[in-house]
Each structure stands twice: as structure tokens, then as C-alpha cells.
Amino acid sequence: MPKMSKLQAAYIAGIVDGEGWIGIVKQHGYHRPQVKVDSTDKGVIDWLHKSFGGSMYEVSPDKIRGGRRTNYVWYLRKGQP
């Protein structure tokens, strides 16, 4: 992971606190830590993906109850590039 300033660390903490979560997911019989962020701002998701790796995908508004905008998702799990 690249070295980051205190300001960048605070920004990331704010994004995860406001639009994401940190938890444990079960995958292939193993429990793994995961960080996940959902946002309608694709720029934030692109930045997280470029900065930390992981995976990203988009969810169209018709797949979200009451959704009006495309939702973008970034997540990072243990053992993921």
C-alpha cells in the first residue's frame, strides 16, 4: 500500500464511515475481512480502486429499490490483488 498523508487517511476513513463498511464475509468456506464502499460518485470508486486495488462494479438504478442513479461499488478482501 502506498504511504499516505494524515489528510488522505482521514479522507478514506470518512468515505468508509459515510458510505461503506468493514466486516467479515464467508467465501469458499473461509471467513475473510472485507472493506466495501458504495457510492453514486464513480470518481471516488475509481480512486479507491486505483489506490488500493480490489474489485469494482456498477449496479444500475433498476436493480436498486427506489434507485434513480447508477451505484458504484468497490471492495477489497484479504488475499485480493
ChimeraX attribute file (.defattr): number of C-alpha atoms within 10 A of each C-alpha:
attribute: neighborCount
match mode: 1-to-1
recipient: residues
	/A:1	6
	/A:2	6
	/A:3	7
	/A:4	9
	/A:5	9
	/A:6	9
	/A:7	9
	/A:8	11
	/A:9	12
	/A:10	12
	/A:11	12
	/A:12	14
	/A:13	13
	/A:14	12
	/A:15	17
	/A:16	16
	/A:17	12
	/A:18	12
	/A:19	14
	/A:20	18
	/A:21	15
	/A:22	15
	/A:23	12
	/A:24	14
	/A:25	14
	/A:26	10
	/A:27	9
	/A:28	7
	/A:29	7
	/A:30	8
	/A:31	12
	/A:32	14
	/A:33	13
	/A:34	17
	/A:35	17
	/A:36	18
	/A:37	21
	/A:38	23
	/A:39	19
	/A:40	16
	/A:41	13
	/A:42	16
	/A:43	11
	/A:44	18
	/A:45	23
	/A:46	16
	/A:47	12
	/A:48	20
	/A:49	17
	/A:50	11
	/A:51	11
	/A:52	13
	/A:53	17
	/A:54	19
	/A:55	18
	/A:56	17
	/A:57	11
	/A:58	15
	/A:59	15
	/A:60	12
	/A:61	13
	/A:62	11
	/A:63	10
	/A:64	12
	/A:65	7
	/A:66	8
	/A:67	12
	/A:68	11
	/A:69	14
	/A:70	17
	/A:71	19
	/A:72	20
	/A:73	23
	/A:74	23
	/A:75	22
	/A:76	20
	/A:77	19
	/A:78	12
	/A:79	8
	/A:80	10
	/A:81	9
